[in-house]
Amino acid sequence: MAALYSIRFLAFEDASPHTYVVPADHTAIIRCVTAVNATGGNSSYYNLQLKPSNTYVLAGAPPVAALGTDNVARVHDVRIVVAAGESFVAQGSGGVHVSVSGYLFASL
């Protein structure tokens, strides 16, 4: 039997790469990646990469909100399994707010 936790793995709004390493004896299931273009710029981007394979599993550009309207989010409903000891890296351009969430299974 395994314990199950709903978790936000990463949340950021800067242009630096952000890494989450799955703890030993755990398995991560990424279920949701959300990106919001908070600047309204057309050159905004974000991506999600699995390590150590360097495989890009998601990349895109969040929608640009019309001037004077609320920010628009792009929500990805995904099912990506990341094993213990592996990691994933998310990155966006400056002004793109990114959140990566899902489930963390712990072996008992």
DSSP file (Angstrom, degrees, kcal/mol; ACC not computed):
  #  RESIDUE AA STRUCTURE BP1 BP2  ACC     N-H-->O    O-->H-N    N-H-->O    O-->H-N    TCO  KAPPA ALPHA  PHI   PSI    X-CA   Y-CA   Z-CA
    1    1 A M              0   0    0      0, 0.0   107,-1.1     0, 0.0     2,-0.4   0.000 360.0 360.0 360.0 146.2    0.0    0.0    0.0
    2    2 A A  E     -A  107   0A   0    105,-0.2     2,-0.3   106,-0.1   105,-0.2  -0.920 360.0-124.6-123.5 147.5    1.2    3.5   -0.8
    3    3 A A  E     -A  106   0A   0    103,-2.5   103,-3.2    -2,-0.4     2,-0.4  -0.683  27.5-149.3 -85.7 145.2    0.5    6.9    0.8
    4    4 A L  E     -A  105   0A   0     -2,-0.3     2,-0.4   101,-0.2   101,-0.2  -0.960  14.1-175.7-122.9 132.2   -0.8    9.5   -1.7
    5    5 A Y  E     -A  104   0A   0     99,-1.9    99,-2.9    -2,-0.4     2,-0.5  -0.991  21.3-140.7-128.0 133.2   -0.3   13.3   -1.4
    6    6 A S  E     +A  103   0A   0     -2,-0.4     2,-0.3    97,-0.2    97,-0.2  -0.805  40.0 173.3 -85.7 132.4   -1.6   16.0   -3.6
    7    7 A I  E     -A  102   0A   0     95,-2.7    95,-2.5    -2,-0.5     2,-0.8  -0.987  42.7-132.8-146.6 147.2    1.2   18.5   -4.1
    8    8 A R  E     -A  101   0A   0     -2,-0.3    93,-0.3    93,-0.2     3,-0.1  -0.920  25.6-173.5 -95.9 112.6    2.3   21.6   -5.9
    9    9 A F  E     +     0   0A   0     91,-1.7     2,-0.3    -2,-0.8    92,-0.2   0.922  64.1   4.6 -74.1 -45.8    5.7   20.7   -7.1
   10   10 A L  E     +A  100   0A   0     90,-1.7    90,-2.6    10,-0.1     2,-0.3  -0.988  53.7 172.6-142.1 147.3    6.8   24.1   -8.5
   11   11 A A  E     +A   99   0A   0     -2,-0.3     2,-0.3    88,-0.2    88,-0.2  -0.876  24.4 140.4-153.4 124.0    5.4   27.7   -8.7
   12   12 A F  E     -A   98   0A   0     86,-2.4    86,-2.7    -2,-0.3    -2,-0.0  -0.969  38.7-158.3-158.0 168.3    7.4   30.6  -10.0
   13   13 A E        +     0   0    0     -2,-0.3    82,-1.3    84,-0.2     2,-0.2   0.170  64.8  89.7-140.2  17.3    7.3   33.8  -12.0
   14   14 A D  S    S-     0   0    0     80,-0.2    78,-0.5     2,-0.2    84,-0.1  -0.580  81.2-110.2-111.4 178.5   10.9   34.4  -13.0
   15   15 A A  S    S+     0   0    0     -2,-0.2    79,-0.1    76,-0.1    -1,-0.0   0.367  79.9 108.5 -91.5   5.5   13.0   33.3  -16.0
   16   16 A S  S    S-     0   0    0      1,-0.1    76,-0.3    77,-0.1     2,-0.2  -0.513  77.8-105.5 -80.5 150.0   15.2   30.9  -14.1
   17   17 A P        -     0   0    0      0, 0.0     2,-0.4     0, 0.0    74,-0.2  -0.546  34.3-154.1 -70.2 140.6   14.9   27.1  -14.5
   18   18 A H  E     -D   90   0B   0     72,-2.8    72,-2.7    -2,-0.2     2,-0.4  -0.977   7.6-158.8-122.1 130.7   13.2   25.5  -11.5
   19   19 A T  E     -D   89   0B   0     -2,-0.4     2,-0.4    70,-0.2    70,-0.2  -0.878  11.1-167.9-116.5 139.1   13.9   21.8  -10.6
   20   20 A Y  E     -D   88   0B   0     68,-2.3    68,-1.9    -2,-0.4     2,-0.5  -0.996  10.3-158.7-121.5 126.2   12.0   19.3   -8.6
   21   21 A V  E     -D   87   0B   0     -2,-0.4    66,-0.2    66,-0.2    63,-0.1  -0.909  20.8-125.9-104.3 126.3   13.7   16.0   -7.6
   22   22 A V        -     0   0    0     64,-2.6    63,-2.3    -2,-0.5     4,-0.1  -0.559  32.6-118.1 -71.9 126.8   11.4   13.1   -6.7
   23   23 A P    >   -     0   0    0      0, 0.0     3,-1.2     0, 0.0    63,-0.1  -0.178  37.1 -83.7 -63.9 157.9   12.4   11.8   -3.3
   24   24 A A  T 3  S+     0   0    0      1,-0.2     3,-0.1    60,-0.2    59,-0.0  -0.273 116.0  20.5 -56.8 147.0   13.6    8.3   -2.8
   25   25 A D  T 3  S+     0   0    0      1,-0.2    82,-2.5    -3,-0.1     2,-0.3   0.740 108.8 102.5  62.2  26.7   10.9    5.7   -2.4
   26   26 A H  E <   -B  106   0A   0     -3,-1.2     2,-0.4    80,-0.2    58,-0.4  -0.922  55.2-154.4-132.4 159.3    8.3    8.0   -4.1
   27   27 A T  E     -B  105   0A   0     78,-1.9    78,-3.1    -2,-0.3     2,-0.4  -0.998  14.0-149.3-131.6 132.1    6.8    8.4   -7.6
   28   28 A A  E     -BC 104  82A   0     54,-2.8    54,-2.9    -2,-0.4     2,-0.5  -0.833   5.7-164.1-102.5 139.6    5.5   11.7   -8.9
   29   29 A I  E     -BC 103  81A   0     74,-3.0    74,-2.5    -2,-0.4     2,-0.5  -0.962  12.8-149.1-119.8 110.0    2.5   12.0  -11.2
   30   30 A I  E     +BC 102  80A   0     50,-2.9    50,-1.9    -2,-0.5    72,-0.3  -0.694  27.2 163.8 -78.9 124.6    2.4   15.5  -12.9
   31   31 A R  E     +     0   0A   0     70,-2.2    47,-1.9    -2,-0.5     2,-0.4   0.667  56.4  30.0-114.1 -26.7   -1.3   16.2  -13.5
   32   32 A C  E     -BC 101  77A   0     69,-2.1    69,-2.6    45,-0.2     2,-0.5  -0.985  47.6-177.8-146.2 130.2   -1.5   20.0  -14.2
   33   33 A V  E     -BC 100  76A   0     43,-1.8    43,-2.9    -2,-0.4     2,-0.4  -0.993  15.8-172.7-123.6 122.2    0.8   22.6  -15.7
   34   34 A T  E     -BC  99  75A   0     65,-2.6    65,-2.3    -2,-0.5     2,-0.4  -0.947   4.2-175.3-119.0 135.0   -0.6   26.1  -15.7
   35   35 A A  E     -BC  98  74A   0     39,-2.4    39,-2.9    -2,-0.4     2,-0.4  -0.997   3.2-170.5-131.8 134.4    0.9   29.2  -17.3
   36   36 A V  E     -BC  97  73A   0     61,-2.3    61,-2.5    -2,-0.4     2,-1.2  -0.990  20.8-139.7-125.5 128.0   -0.2   32.8  -17.2
   37   37 A N  E     +B   96   0A   0     35,-1.1    35,-0.4    -2,-0.4    28,-0.3  -0.737  27.1 174.3 -84.8  97.4    1.2   35.5  -19.3
   38   38 A A  S    S+     0   0    0     57,-2.2    -1,-0.2    -2,-1.2    58,-0.2   0.587  72.5  49.7 -83.7 -10.3    1.3   38.3  -16.7
   39   39 A T  S    S-     0   0    0     56,-0.4    -1,-0.2     2,-0.1     3,-0.1   0.691  96.1-129.9-101.2 -21.4    3.0   40.9  -19.0
   40   40 A G        +     0   0    0      1,-0.3     2,-0.1    55,-0.2    -2,-0.1   0.522  55.5 149.8  81.8   4.6    1.0   40.7  -22.1
   41   41 A G    >   -     0   0    0      1,-0.1     3,-0.7    54,-0.1    -1,-0.3  -0.433  48.4-141.2 -74.1 146.1    4.1   40.2  -24.2
   42   42 A N  T 3  S+     0   0    0      1,-0.2    -1,-0.1    -2,-0.1    22,-0.1   0.666  95.6  62.1 -78.4 -17.4    3.9   38.2  -27.4
   43   43 A S  T 3  S+     0   0    0      2,-0.0    -1,-0.2    18,-0.0     2,-0.1   0.173  74.1 128.4 -97.6  18.9    7.3   36.6  -26.9
   44   44 A S    <   +     0   0    0     -3,-0.7     2,-0.3    18,-0.2    -7,-0.1  -0.443  30.1 166.8 -75.9 147.6    6.4   34.7  -23.7
   45   45 A Y        -     0   0    0     16,-0.2    48,-2.3    -2,-0.1     2,-0.3  -0.944  17.7-170.0-149.7 169.0    7.1   31.0  -23.4
   46   46 A Y  E     -FE  60  92B   0     14,-1.9    14,-2.3    -2,-0.3     2,-0.3  -0.964   8.0-177.5-155.8 158.2    7.3   28.1  -20.9
   47   47 A N  E     -FE  59  91B   0     44,-2.3    44,-2.0    -2,-0.3     2,-0.4  -0.987  18.4-144.4-155.4 163.3    8.4   24.5  -21.0
   48   48 A L  E     -FE  58  90B   0     10,-2.7     9,-2.4    -2,-0.3    10,-1.3  -0.998  20.4-174.4-133.4 127.1    8.7   21.3  -19.0
   49   49 A Q  E     -FE  56  89B   0     40,-2.8    40,-2.9    -2,-0.4     2,-0.3  -0.973  17.9-136.6-128.7 135.4   11.7   18.9  -19.4
   50   50 A L  E  >> -FE  55  88B   0      5,-3.0     5,-1.1    -2,-0.4     4,-1.1  -0.704  33.9-116.0 -88.6 142.0   12.3   15.5  -17.8
   51   51 A K  E  45S+ E   0  87B   0     36,-3.0    36,-1.5    -2,-0.3    -2,-0.0  -0.926  83.3  16.9-120.6 148.5   15.8   14.8  -16.5
   52   52 A P  T  45S+     0   0    0      0, 0.0    -1,-0.2     0, 0.0    36,-0.1  -0.981 125.9  53.8 -89.2   5.5   18.1   13.0  -16.9
   53   53 A S  T  45S-     0   0    0      2,-0.1    -2,-0.2     1,-0.1     3,-0.1   0.649  92.8-137.6 -75.5 -12.8   16.7   12.1  -20.4
   54   54 A N  T  <5 +     0   0    0     -4,-1.1     2,-0.6     1,-0.2    -3,-0.2   0.839  46.0 159.2  58.1  35.3   16.5   15.8  -21.4
   55   55 A T  E   < -F   50   0B   0     -5,-1.1    -5,-3.0     2,-0.0     2,-0.5  -0.800  37.7-141.3 -93.6 121.8   13.1   15.1  -22.9
   56   56 A Y  E     +F   49   0B   0     -2,-0.6    -7,-0.2    -7,-0.2     3,-0.1  -0.719  24.7 172.6 -79.5 124.0   10.8   18.0  -23.4
   57   57 A V  E     +     0   0B   0     -9,-2.4     2,-0.3    -2,-0.5    -8,-0.2   0.528  66.0  20.3-108.2 -10.6    7.3   16.9  -22.6
   58   58 A L  E     +F   48   0B   0    -10,-1.3   -10,-2.7     2,-0.0    -1,-0.3  -0.947  59.7 159.3-159.7 135.3    5.5   20.3  -22.8
   59   59 A A  E     +F   47   0B   0     -2,-0.3     2,-0.3   -12,-0.3   -12,-0.2  -0.973  18.7 124.2-154.3 146.0    6.3   23.7  -24.4
   60   60 A G  E     -F   46   0B   0    -14,-2.3   -14,-1.9    -2,-0.3    -2,-0.0  -0.986  49.7 -99.3-176.9-174.8    4.1   26.6  -25.4
   61   61 A A        -     0   0    0     -2,-0.3   -16,-0.2   -16,-0.2     3,-0.1  -0.994  36.6-125.2-130.2 123.1    3.2   30.2  -25.2
   62   62 A P        -     0   0    0      0, 0.0   -18,-0.2     0, 0.0   -26,-0.1  -0.348  40.9 -91.1 -66.4 149.9    0.5   31.4  -22.9
   63   63 A P        -     0   0    0      0, 0.0     2,-0.6     0, 0.0   -26,-0.4  -0.214  37.6-119.7 -59.2 150.0   -2.3   33.4  -24.6
   64   64 A V        -     0   0    0     -3,-0.1     2,-0.1     7,-0.1   -26,-0.1  -0.830  26.1-133.6 -93.8 123.4   -1.8   37.2  -24.7
   65   65 A A        -     0   0    0     -2,-0.6     3,-0.1   -28,-0.3     6,-0.1  -0.463  25.0-105.9 -74.9 147.2   -4.6   39.1  -22.9
   66   66 A A    >   -     0   0    0      4,-0.2     3,-2.2     1,-0.1    -1,-0.1  -0.412  52.8 -80.3 -68.2 149.7   -6.2   42.0  -24.6
   67   67 A L  T 3  S+     0   0    0      1,-0.3    -1,-0.1    -2,-0.1     3,-0.1  -0.256 117.8  15.0 -53.7 129.0   -5.2   45.4  -23.2
   68   68 A G  T 3  S+     0   0    0      1,-0.3    -1,-0.3    -3,-0.1     2,-0.2   0.508 105.0 107.9  84.8   4.8   -7.2   46.2  -20.0
   69   69 A T  S <  S-     0   0    0     -3,-2.2    -1,-0.3     1,-0.1    -4,-0.1  -0.622  76.7 -85.1-108.6 172.0   -8.4   42.6  -19.5
   70   70 A D        -     0   0    0     -2,-0.2    -4,-0.2     1,-0.1    -1,-0.1  -0.301  55.2 -88.0 -69.2 157.8   -7.5   40.0  -16.9
   71   71 A N        -     0   0    0     -6,-0.1     2,-0.4     1,-0.1    -1,-0.1  -0.347  42.1-132.5 -63.3 148.7   -4.6   37.7  -17.5
   72   72 A V        -     0   0    0    -35,-0.4   -35,-1.1    -9,-0.4     2,-0.3  -0.900  16.1-148.6-110.2 133.7   -5.4   34.6  -19.4
   73   73 A A  E     -C   36   0A   0     -2,-0.4     2,-0.5   -37,-0.2   -37,-0.2  -0.754   5.8-150.7-101.6 146.4   -4.2   31.1  -18.2
   74   74 A R  E     -C   35   0A   0    -39,-2.9   -39,-2.4    -2,-0.3     2,-0.5  -0.983  18.9-164.9-110.7 122.4   -3.3   28.1  -20.3
   75   75 A V  E     -C   34   0A   0     -2,-0.5     2,-0.5   -41,-0.2   -41,-0.2  -0.933   4.7-161.2-114.0 124.8   -4.0   24.9  -18.3
   76   76 A H  E     -C   33   0A   0    -43,-2.9   -43,-1.8    -2,-0.5     2,-0.8  -0.926   6.4-155.5-107.4 122.0   -2.6   21.6  -19.4
   77   77 A D  E     +C   32   0A   0     -2,-0.5     2,-0.2   -45,-0.2   -45,-0.2  -0.858  35.3 161.5 -94.4 104.5   -4.2   18.4  -18.1
   78   78 A V  E     -     0   0A   0    -47,-1.9     2,-0.3    -2,-0.8   -49,-0.0  -0.724  40.7-148.0-124.5 169.0   -1.3   15.9  -18.3
   79   79 A R  E     +     0   0A   0     -2,-0.2     2,-0.5     2,-0.0   -48,-0.2  -0.765  31.8 160.9-139.2  89.6   -0.3   12.5  -16.9
   80   80 A I  E     -C   30   0A   0    -50,-1.9   -50,-2.9    -2,-0.3     2,-0.4  -0.959  26.1-149.6-119.0 122.4    3.5   12.3  -16.7
   81   81 A V  E     -C   29   0A   0     -2,-0.5     2,-0.5   -52,-0.2   -52,-0.2  -0.779  12.3-173.9 -94.8 130.6    5.1    9.7  -14.4
   82   82 A V  E     -C   28   0A   0    -54,-2.9   -54,-2.8    -2,-0.4     3,-0.1  -0.988  17.3-139.8-126.8 121.1    8.5   10.6  -12.8
   83   83 A A    >   -     0   0    0     -2,-0.5     3,-1.9   -56,-0.2   -61,-0.3  -0.232  36.1 -71.9 -79.7 165.2   10.3    7.9  -10.8
   84   84 A A  T 3  S+     0   0    0    -58,-0.4   -60,-0.2     1,-0.3    -1,-0.2  -0.277 120.5  17.0 -54.4 135.3   12.2    8.2   -7.6
   85   85 A G  T 3  S+     0   0    0    -63,-2.3    -1,-0.3     1,-0.3     2,-0.1   0.186 102.9 107.7  84.3 -17.5   15.5   10.0   -8.0
   86   86 A E    <   -     0   0    0     -3,-1.9   -64,-2.6   -63,-0.1    -1,-0.3  -0.395  52.5-159.7 -83.7 170.1   14.5   11.5  -11.4
   87   87 A S  E     -DE  21  51B   0    -36,-1.5   -36,-3.0   -66,-0.2     2,-0.3  -0.910  12.0-145.3-142.7 169.3   13.7   15.2  -11.8
   88   88 A F  E     -DE  20  50B   0    -68,-1.9   -68,-2.3    -2,-0.3     2,-0.4  -0.987  10.3-149.7-137.9 151.4   11.9   17.6  -14.0
   89   89 A V  E     -DE  19  49B   0    -40,-2.9   -40,-2.8    -2,-0.3     2,-0.4  -0.973   8.9-169.1-123.4 129.3   12.7   21.2  -14.8
   90   90 A A  E     +DE  18  48B   0    -72,-2.7   -72,-2.8    -2,-0.4     2,-0.3  -0.932  10.9 172.4-116.3 144.5   10.2   24.0  -15.7
   91   91 A Q  E     + E   0  47B   0    -44,-2.0   -44,-2.3    -2,-0.4     2,-0.3  -0.996   7.1 178.5-149.9 145.9   11.1   27.3  -17.1
   92   92 A G  E     - E   0  46B   0    -78,-0.5   -46,-0.3   -76,-0.3     3,-0.1  -0.941  36.7 -96.0-139.4 163.4    9.3   30.3  -18.5
   93   93 A S    >   -     0   0    0    -48,-2.3     3,-2.0    -2,-0.3   -77,-0.1  -0.394  64.2 -72.6 -73.0 161.1   10.2   33.7  -19.8
   94   94 A G  T 3  S+     0   0    0      1,-0.3   -80,-0.2   -79,-0.1    -1,-0.2  -0.267 122.6  27.0 -55.9 136.3   10.1   36.6  -17.4
   95   95 A G  T 3  S+     0   0    0    -82,-1.3   -57,-2.2     1,-0.3     2,-0.6   0.362  90.7 115.0  90.7  -5.2    6.6   37.6  -16.5
   96   96 A V  E <   - B   0  37A   0     -3,-2.0     2,-0.5   -59,-0.2    -1,-0.3  -0.890  57.1-148.9 -97.8 120.2    5.1   34.1  -17.2
   97   97 A H  E     - B   0  36A   0    -61,-2.5   -61,-2.3    -2,-0.6     2,-0.4  -0.781  19.0-171.2 -89.6 126.6    3.7   32.6  -14.0
   98   98 A V  E     -AB  12  35A   0    -86,-2.7   -86,-2.4    -2,-0.5     2,-0.4  -0.953  11.8-176.3-125.0 138.4    4.0   28.8  -14.0
   99   99 A S  E     -AB  11  34A   0    -65,-2.3   -65,-2.6    -2,-0.4     2,-0.5  -1.000   4.4-169.0-132.8 134.9    2.6   26.2  -11.6
  100  100 A V  E     +AB  10  33A   0    -90,-2.6   -90,-1.7    -2,-0.4   -91,-1.7  -0.989  20.5 161.4-124.2 122.0    3.3   22.4  -11.8
  101  101 A S  E     +AB   8  32A   0    -69,-2.6   -70,-2.2    -2,-0.5   -69,-2.1  -0.878   7.8 114.5-137.3 167.7    1.1   20.2   -9.6
  102  102 A G  E     -AB   7  30A   0    -95,-2.5   -95,-2.7    -2,-0.3     2,-0.4  -0.922  57.6 -40.2 170.1-142.1    0.1   16.6   -9.2
  103  103 A Y  E     -AB   6  29A   0    -74,-2.5   -74,-3.0    -2,-0.3     2,-0.5  -0.916  31.2-156.5-123.8 145.4    0.4   13.6   -6.9
  104  104 A L  E     -AB   5  28A   0    -99,-2.9   -99,-1.9    -2,-0.4     2,-0.5  -0.976  12.6-158.1-121.8 115.4    3.3   12.2   -4.9
  105  105 A F  E     -AB   4  27A   0    -78,-3.1   -78,-1.9    -2,-0.5     2,-0.5  -0.804   5.4-160.5 -94.9 129.9    3.0    8.5   -4.0
  106  106 A A  E     -AB   3  26A   0   -103,-3.2  -103,-2.5    -2,-0.5     2,-0.2  -0.942  16.3-128.5-111.9 130.3    5.1    7.2   -1.1
  107  107 A S  E      A    2   0A   0    -82,-2.5  -105,-0.2    -2,-0.5    -2,-0.0  -0.532 360.0 360.0 -73.4 139.4    5.9    3.6   -0.7
  108  108 A L              0   0    0   -107,-1.1    -1,-0.1    -2,-0.2  -106,-0.1   0.409 360.0 360.0-104.0 360.0    5.1    2.1    2.7
